[in-house]
Amino acid sequence: MSFQNVYYKRATATPRACYVCSKPSTTCLATINAVDFIYTCDSHLSDTSFATEIILDSNASKKDTTVSPEEIARIKAEWEAKEARKKKKDKDKERTRRLPQQMVGVARHPWHPSSPSVTTPTYKRYSLHRDFYAMRQAEHRRRKKAKQTQELAPRLPGAPHGSL
């Protein structure tokens, strides 16, 4: 096999024709290395006879909703401590606002950038229905074979000409 039946849903800037209905769509399903990609409508992604979403974490849907009293007490204490710090910080801000700017001696900036948090986007994973996947594989094989034929054609000898 040339690629696995795992496609990632991605948004594109320019719309292209949907693989199923030929309407313009900006949603694209692509394999991990973009060996194969398909433009599809969002409505086709919810159709199970075209593709099914692959859910990685099965435990996410089975979360334990009961919370122990110790955990509630711990979270409440953290929240109260946070509120106390916030009130103290507000008092300090109020005090520094009252002082003239030259007495503070430091240029005040309204916004201090925190450490840049780089978040990698998470894409939904889909698996194509076996018939659509077989069609994509056949098309991929056909393209590969045509490419090999084009590379091989110049090396073959020409047909003889002339009359007998």
GIGIQUI-V338621 format. One record per pair of residues at least 4 apart in sequence whose ideal C-beta (glycine too) atoms are under 8 Angstrom apart, sorted by the first residue. I is the first residue (numbers start at 1). J is the second residue. Records with the same first field share a line. If there is no record, write none. Layout:
BEGIN
I->J, J
END
This chain:
BEGIN
1->137
2->35, 137, 140, 141, 144
3->31, 33, 35, 36, 137, 140
4->31, 32
5->127, 128, 133
6->31, 32, 54, 125, 126, 127
7->29, 30, 31, 36, 37, 38, 51, 125, 126, 127, 128
8->29, 30, 31, 32, 123, 124, 125, 126
9->27, 28, 29, 45, 123, 124, 125, 126
10->27, 28, 29, 30, 123
11->26, 27, 28
12->16, 26, 27, 28, 39
13->26
14->26
15->24, 25, 26, 39
16->24, 25, 28, 39
17->22, 23, 24, 25, 39
18->22, 23, 24, 25, 39, 40, 41, 44
19->38, 39, 40
20->40, 41, 44, 50
21->41, 44
23->41
25->39, 40, 41, 42
26->39
27->39, 40, 41, 42, 45
28->37, 38, 39, 40
29->37, 38, 39, 40, 45, 51, 126, 128
30->34, 36, 37, 38
31->35, 36, 37
35->140
36->136, 140
38->128, 136
40->44, 45, 50, 51
41->45
42->46
43->47
44->50, 51
45->50, 51, 53, 126
47->51
48->52, 129
49->129
50->128, 129, 132
51->126, 127, 128, 129, 132
52->126, 127, 129
53->124, 125, 126
54->125, 126, 127
55->60, 61
56->125
58->62
59->63
67->71, 72
68->72
69->73
70->74
71->75
72->76
73->77
74->78
75->79
76->80
77->81
78->82
79->83
80->84
81->85
82->86
83->87
84->88
85->89
86->90
87->91
88->92
89->93
90->94
91->95
92->96
93->97
94->98
95->99
96->104, 108
99->103, 104
100->104
101->108
104->108
127->133
128->132, 133, 136
129->133
130->134
131->135
132->136
133->137
134->138
135->139
136->140
137->141
138->142
139->143
140->144
141->145
142->146
143->147
144->148
145->149
146->150
147->151
148->152
149->153
152->156
END
